[in-house]
Structure formats: structure tokens, C-alpha cells
């Protein structure tokens, strides 16, 4: 039996508890620690609810003031290297957090795990003192990246040097980090049912978390054009809780994820949810990403052909239904939680962290 601890600033996209539940289903011990609650309302395990972190407006403004971080994705690996006031801010924050984190370490026996997944490559303390202590105890350290953490911020040197394994669910990260392995996101596909009926007036949804990185302005303009022509109903899902977003997605017949492809975004949980419901899903994939995915079910779109491809989907019911069903089958095969975690265990076995019959 393994003991696996997942540590993350927040509960990204709801997938981290899927890791935890699946580890437990395999007979292992697993917990998730987050530093602050996610506004979407995803399930939490141990939430420390720490100050001076999160998505509050004043913290976003403070970050802009203190940080020199380039907000655009990079084609080369960056290293987080704070200067001056930014460095001072994290020193003060670590000092403020120290008592609460150390109490949690004692209360939850956090030194008692075997493998530690640091999501976003971030320690409980920004100076990585917890991970440094784990290393002296012979624990296995994983830096697990999810997107802008590696594209925009880059690695935190101390964590990168301590890491025994780097994982990512983002295709473009493979060309950013010289020593990283790809692992599909685990997804609880069986909590979703495949839609059997369509609306008389087709509904097209778009659910951006960032309009800029999704190319939402173009998507919204094109969908509004189609709606004004009386051909579809457009559903913009934005600023909603996760439960409310899922409720709205269930009512739709076509989904659009993104067309911007800034940094090779491709797709994420947003698309997995609609695919699992049997909803044909449009997104922008690079040629290299399409080759990597091979037999994916996505309808590949960009700003130049989005309206044309939506018009084809609107006109051809049989094509819509086929792509929707292909999506459901693909998610079950590629992203089902047990399959993904089994792949993770194969990596553990390769590294000698667990036996093949564990």
C-alpha cells in the first residue's frame, strides 16, 4: 500500500480529487491539500485557507505591481526569479503562513506519505522548505504541471532541482521542459451520461475561463451572427459555479472550447465534460498536437474557419451525432480515471517506487 499526497495552491479543474479517489479505489492512501478554496466550488479535502493567496481582486492588482512575470506564454523554459519587493512579499507570506502550515503538518501527519505530487511545482512554502525536508527523509517528489504555471511563470528552481519526476497534462510543455513526461488528465467520465436528444433549435455553448486565451471575442461574434440569423441559440457560460456550468452544458448540442491556441492549449476539462455528454466539441489543435493525439474526436477550428465548420455541423445531424458519440467513447478510453492512474503507477514501477503486484 502506497501513501500519496497531492499538494496544490487550489483545486484545479476538479481533477485532483479524482486522483485521490482513484488512488483509494486501488487500495492506497491519498489526500489532497489546497492552500485556498476554488471559486468554482470543486470538492475539497484539506483546505488550509491561507491568507494573501488566491483570486481576490486586490491580490491580482498586487501581483501586477510586484511581479515582472511576462503574462504571455514562452517558447523557452522560464525560471521564477523574484526580485526586490516581490521577493520580500513571499518571505513575509511564508512567515505569516508558518504556524498554520506547521500545525497542519503535525495534525495530518504530512511527513508520513511516500510520494508527494506538488501541483504547479509549488511547495507549501515558496522557499520550498517542506520539500527540502521531505528529500532528507527519502520521500519521492513529483512536480505536476497544468498550464500557465510552466508557460508563464516557469519552474521554481528549488523545486525543479528536488523533483524526482516531472509530469504534465499539456502537450506544449513537452517542448518547454527538458525532463518531463505526459500524463492524460484523469476524468470521472461515468458521472456524465451521453445526451440522446437534441433541441429543436440547436444550442451552441462556450465556457471561457479567460476570454483572451480562448479567443472568445471571435467565438462570441460568430455565434451571435448565427443566432441573429435564427439558426442557433448561443449559450455563454461564464462566471458560474461548476454545478451551474454543467447544468447549462447538458442543455447544449455543440460546444466550442477555444480558437486562440496561445501556447498550445488545445483542450482541457471543459472539453472533457462536453465530450463525455456526447456533445460534438470544437477546439483549435496544432498539427503536432493532432499527430500526438492520433484518433481524437475534436472538430479542429480556428478564427478563419469557425463559422464554416459550425454551419456544417448545424446542417448535418448525422455528422453531429457521430462526432458526439466518438467523443464519449474516446474520453472513456483515454481519460477514464482508473486508466490514467494505472499509467501513473506504471511510471512509479519503472522508477522503482512500487512493485508490479502492489
C-alpha positions in Angstrom: 0.0 0.0 0.0 1.3 3.4 -1.0 0.6 6.8 0.7 0.3 9.5 -1.9 -0.2 13.2 -1.0 -1.3 15.8 -3.6 -0.5 19.4 -2.8 -1.8 22.3 -4.8 -2.4 26.0 -4.5 -6.1 25.3 -5.4 -8.2 22.5 -6.7 -7.5 22.9 -10.4 -10.5 22.0 -12.7 -11.8 19.4 -10.2 -9.4 16.7 -11.3 -7.2 16.5 -8.2 -9.8 14.8 -6.1 -10.3 12.4 -9.0 -6.7 11.4 -8.4 -7.3 11.0 -4.7 -10.5 8.9 -5.1 -8.8 6.7 -7.7 -5.7 6.1 -5.6 -8.1 5.0 -2.8 -10.0 2.7 -5.2 -6.7 0.9 -5.9 -6.3 0.4 -2.1 -3.8 3.2 -1.5 -3.9 6.1 1.0 -4.3 9.5 -0.6 -5.1 13.1 0.5 -5.3 16.5 -1.2 -4.1 19.7 0.4 -5.0 23.0 -1.1 -3.9 26.5 0.0 -7.1 28.3 -0.7 -10.7 27.4 -1.9 -11.5 27.3 -5.6 -14.3 29.8 -6.5 -16.0 27.2 -8.8 -17.0 25.1 -5.8 -14.9 22.0 -6.6 -14.7 19.3 -3.8 -12.0 19.9 -1.2 -10.2 17.6 1.2 -7.8 19.5 3.4 -8.1 23.2 2.7 -5.7 25.4 4.6 -7.5 28.7 3.7 -4.3 30.7 3.9 -4.1 34.5 3.6 -2.5 36.5 0.8 -3.2 34.0 -1.9 -6.0 33.3 -4.3 -8.0 35.1 -6.9 -9.2 38.1 -4.9 -9.1 41.3 -6.9 -6.6 43.1 -4.6 -4.2 40.2 -4.8 -4.4 40.3 -8.6 -3.5 44.0 -8.5 -0.7 43.4 -6.0 0.7 40.7 -8.3 0.7 43.2 -11.2 2.5 45.7 -9.1 5.2 43.4 -7.7 5.8 40.8 -10.4 7.8 41.2 -13.6 6.3 38.0 -14.9 5.5 38.0 -18.6 1.8 37.2 -19.0 2.4 35.7 -22.4 3.4 32.0 -22.8 7.1 31.5 -23.6 8.7 29.1 -26.1 11.6 28.6 -23.8 11.6 27.4 -20.2 11.5 30.3 -17.7 12.7 30.3 -14.2 10.8 32.1 -11.5 13.3 34.6 -10.0 11.7 37.3 -7.9 13.5 40.5 -7.1 13.1 43.3 -4.6 9.6 43.8 -3.3 8.3 40.6 -4.8 11.0 38.5 -3.0 10.2 40.4 0.2 6.4 39.7 -0.2 7.0 35.9 -0.4 9.3 36.0 2.6 6.7 37.8 4.6 4.0 35.5 3.4 6.0 32.4 4.3 6.5 33.8 7.8 2.8 34.5 8.2 1.9 31.0 7.0 4.5 29.2 9.1 2.4 28.5 12.2 -0.7 27.3 10.4 1.3 25.1 7.9 3.4 23.5 10.6 0.3 22.8 12.7 -1.3 21.1 9.7 1.8 19.1 9.1 1.6 17.7 12.6 -2.3 17.4 12.6 -2.4 15.4 9.4 1.0 13.5 9.7 2.2 15.0 6.4 5.6 13.6 6.7 4.1 10.1 6.7 3.4 9.8 3.0 5.6 8.0 0.4 5.0 10.1 -2.8 4.3 13.8 -2.9 2.7 15.4 -6.0 3.4 19.2 -5.9 0.9 20.5 -8.5 2.1 23.6 -10.3 5.5 22.8 -9.0 4.8 24.8 -5.8 5.7 23.8 -2.2 3.6 24.8 0.8 6.3 27.4 1.4 7.6 29.4 -1.6 11.2 28.8 -0.3 10.5 25.0 -0.6 11.4 24.2 3.0 8.8 21.5 3.3 10.0 19.7 0.1 13.6 20.1 1.2 12.8 18.3 4.5 11.0 15.6 2.6 14.0 15.0 0.5 16.2 14.4 3.6 13.6 11.8 4.7 14.0 9.9 1.4 10.5 10.8 0.1 9.7 10.8 -3.6 8.8 14.2 -5.1 6.8 14.9 -8.2 6.3 18.3 -9.8 3.0 18.1 -11.7 2.3 21.0 -14.1 -1.1 22.0 -15.6 -0.7 25.0 -17.9 0.2 28.6 -17.2 2.4 27.5 -14.3 5.1 26.4 -16.7 4.2 28.5 -19.7 4.2 31.9 -17.9 5.9 31.6 -14.5 8.3 28.8 -15.3 10.0 26.5 -12.9 10.8 27.3 -9.3 14.5 26.4 -9.2 14.5 24.7 -5.8 11.5 22.5 -6.6 12.9 21.7 -10.1 16.2 20.5 -8.5 14.4 18.5 -5.8 11.9 16.8 -8.2 12.3 13.1 -8.9 9.6 13.2 -11.6 8.0 15.9 -13.7 4.6 15.3 -15.1 2.3 17.4 -17.3 -1.1 17.2 -19.0 -0.2 19.9 -21.5 1.3 19.0 -24.9 3.3 22.2 -25.3 5.1 21.5 -22.0 6.9 18.6 -23.7 8.9 21.1 -25.7 9.4 23.5 -22.8 10.9 21.3 -20.1 13.8 19.1 -21.0 12.8 16.3 -18.5 9.0 16.0 -18.3 6.5 13.2 -19.0 3.0 13.4 -20.4 0.0 12.0 -18.4 -3.6 12.5 -19.5 -5.9 14.1 -17.0 -7.9 11.6 -15.0 -11.6 12.2 -15.5 -14.6 10.8 -13.8 -16.4 10.2 -17.1 -19.1 7.9 -15.7 -20.7 10.7 -13.7 -21.9 12.0 -17.1 -24.5 10.5 -19.3 -24.5 10.7 -23.1 -27.2 13.0 -24.4 -29.7 11.2 -26.6 -31.9 14.1 -27.9 -31.1 17.4 -29.5 -33.0 20.7 -29.1 -35.3 21.7 -32.0 -33.3 24.9 -32.1 -29.6 23.9 -31.7 -27.8 25.4 -28.7 -24.1 26.2 -29.0 -22.2 26.8 -25.8 -18.8 28.4 -25.0 -17.5 28.4 -21.4 -14.3 30.5 -21.2 -12.2 30.9 -18.0 -10.1 33.5 -19.9 -11.6 35.2 -22.9 -8.2 36.3 -24.1 -6.6 32.8 -24.0 -9.7 31.2 -25.5 -10.2 33.7 -28.4 -13.7 34.3 -27.0 -14.3 37.6 -28.8 -14.2 36.0 -32.2 -16.3 33.0 -31.0 -18.9 35.2 -29.4 -19.2 37.4 -32.5 -19.6 34.4 -34.8 -22.2 32.7 -32.6 -24.1 35.9 -32.2 -24.2 36.2 -36.0 -25.6 32.7 -36.3 -28.1 33.4 -33.5 -29.3 36.6 -35.2 -29.8 34.6 -38.4 -32.2 32.5 -36.4 -30.1 29.3 -36.9 -28.9 28.6 -33.3 -29.3 29.7 -29.7 -26.0 30.8 -28.2 -25.2 30.0 -24.6 -22.3 31.8 -23.0 -21.3 30.1 -19.7 -19.1 32.4 -17.7 -18.7 33.3 -14.0 -20.8 30.3 -12.9 -20.2 27.7 -10.3 -19.1 24.3 -11.7 -22.5 22.7 -10.9 -24.3 25.5 -12.7 -21.9 25.3 -15.7 -22.6 21.6 -16.0 -26.3 22.1 -15.8 -26.1 24.6 -18.7 -23.8 22.4 -20.8 -26.3 19.5 -20.5 -28.8 21.6 -22.4 -26.5 22.2 -25.4 -25.9 20.4 -28.7 -22.5 21.8 -29.9 -19.6 23.1 -27.8 -16.7 25.4 -28.6 -13.6 25.3 -26.3 -11.1 27.7 -27.9 -9.6 29.0 -31.1 -6.7 31.1 -29.9 -4.2 28.2 -29.2 -1.9 30.5 -27.3 0.8 28.3 -26.0 -0.7 25.1 -27.4 -3.7 25.0 -25.1 -5.7 22.5 -27.2 -8.3 21.2 -24.7 -8.9 20.6 -21.0 -11.6 19.6 -18.6 -14.0 22.0 -20.2 -13.9 19.8 -23.4 -13.9 16.5 -21.5 -17.2 17.4 -19.9 -18.9 18.1 -23.2 -17.4 15.1 -24.9 -18.5 12.9 -22.0 -22.0 14.1 -22.6 -21.8 13.2 -26.3 -21.7 16.8 -27.4 -19.6 17.4 -30.5 -16.8 19.7 -29.4 -14.7 22.3 -31.4 -11.3 23.4 -30.4 -8.0 24.5 -32.0 -5.2 21.9 -32.2 -1.8 22.4 -33.7 -0.7 19.9 -36.4 1.8 18.4 -33.9 -0.9 18.0 -31.2 -3.2 16.3 -33.7 -0.5 13.9 -34.6 0.2 13.2 -30.9 -3.5 12.6 -30.1 -3.9 10.5 -33.2 -7.6 9.4 -33.4 -9.1 12.3 -31.4 -12.8 13.2 -31.8 -12.4 17.0 -31.9 -13.5 19.3 -34.7 -10.4 21.4 -35.3 -11.3 25.0 -35.8 -9.6 28.4 -35.9 -10.7 32.0 -36.4 -10.7 31.7 -40.2 -13.0 28.6 -40.5 -15.0 28.5 -37.3 -18.2 29.8 -38.9 -17.9 27.5 -41.9 -17.4 24.4 -39.7 -20.3 25.4 -37.4 -22.6 25.8 -40.4 -21.6 22.3 -41.5 -22.4 21.0 -38.0 -25.7 22.8 -38.0 -26.7 21.3 -41.4 -25.6 17.7 -40.8 -27.3 15.9 -38.0 -25.7 12.5 -38.7 -22.2 14.1 -38.5 -23.1 15.8 -35.2 -24.3 12.6 -33.7 -21.3 10.6 -34.9 -18.8 13.1 -33.6 -20.7 13.3 -30.3 -20.6 9.5 -29.8 -17.0 9.3 -30.8 -16.2 11.9 -28.2 -17.8 9.9 -25.4 -16.0 6.7 -26.5 -12.7 8.5 -26.7 -13.0 10.1 -23.2 -13.8 6.7 -21.7 -10.8 5.1 -23.4 -8.2 7.8 -22.9 -9.2 9.8 -19.8 -11.0 7.4 -17.6 -9.6 7.8 -14.1 -8.6 4.2 -13.4 -6.8 4.0 -16.8 -4.8 7.2 -16.2 -3.9 6.3 -12.6 -2.8 2.9 -13.8 -0.5 4.6 -16.3 0.9 6.7 -13.4 1.5 3.5 -11.4 3.4 2.1 -14.4 5.7 5.1 -14.1 6.1 4.5 -10.4 7.0 0.9 -11.1 9.5 2.0 -13.8 11.2 4.2 -11.2 11.1 1.5 -8.5 8.6 3.3 -6.3 6.2 0.4 -6.2 6.2 -3.3 -7.1 4.1 -4.6 -10.0 1.8 -6.5 -7.8 1.2 -3.6 -5.4 
